[in-house]
Amino acid sequence: MIGLGQLDNDLAGWLDRTLVVPGVLPPERFEEAFVAIVTGAAADPDVAWLAFYRNTIAALQGTPDPGGTNAELQPVHERAASLVVGDVLELGCCFGFLALRLAAAGHRVVASDITEGTVGLLARMAPRLGLPVRTLLADARAVPLPDASVDTVLAVHLIEHLPAEEGKLVLAEAIRVARRRVVVAVPYEAVPNETWGHLTTFDPAALRRLGEESGLDFAVSEHHGGWLVLDR
């Protein structure tokens, strides 16, 4: 059994490398296995999840294992944080590590995801971490917020999980809700990563097309993947 001190987001990469890639664990069982390992580390699942959050946040703020998942997340989160202006809505927040980072930096943050369990987990953990993050259970393709209701909308490593046309719906919603800026980050992949649930691949040309179709001022750049920033 893994101890509380070993719980952090690098567990995801370890499962992928040691079980999914060799074919021991089917990709569709990945999430189930991940949750079972985390919650099995303590009698109270929330104790285990709190350790998972604290350990991951510490790793993302320090020097992560070069071969781990946290090392991949750290530069992406740093870039996203540098692009945020004002208050923030993060679409597809998953565990909410980026939202928590932004809250710690003083931003007013709404963290949204379509998965009820993930949103509920973040809602329980954020107060225990002393970080004011509002959570919102919502489909990023139809966000229940008014037009121009937040300064910055983030879709960081989200639209690659959707078919291309549905990704465009997410971008349209992000543009509708944002007063000032939309930030999109995607991995550049030749083939969608099945373990992480990716369905669509991107390259700079694809991001430029999205920017052109938006009708807004935009910039495309590369930093541990591709970035599209739209400004009003």
Number of C-alpha atoms within 10 A of each C-alpha: 8 13 13 19 12 15 22 23 23 22 19 18 18 15 18 19 12 12 15 19 13 10 11 11 15 14 18 13 11 18 13 10 13 16 12 12 16 24 19 16 21 17 9 10 15 15 15 21 23 21 22 23 22 18 19 21 19 14 18 25 13 12 11 18 13 9 11 15 19 25 18 17 17 20 14 21 19 15 14 19 17 9 14 19 15 14 19 24 27 25 30 24 27 21 20 26 20 25 32 26 20 24 21 16 11 13 19 17 26 22 27 26 23 17 14 12 13 18 24 15 17 26 19 15 23 21 11 12 13 11 18 20 23 17 24 22 19 19 15 24 17 12 19 13 14 10 14 15 16 23 17 26 31 28 23 21 20 21 28 24 20 17 13 15 11 15 20 17 16 22 24 15 20 30 23 18 23 25 19 18 25 27 24 21 27 25 24 18 14 10 11 17 16 13 18 16 13 19 15 21 20 19 16 16 10 13 22 17 10 18 19 14 10 15 11 14 12 19 15 18 14 14 12 16 16 20 26 20 19 25 16 12
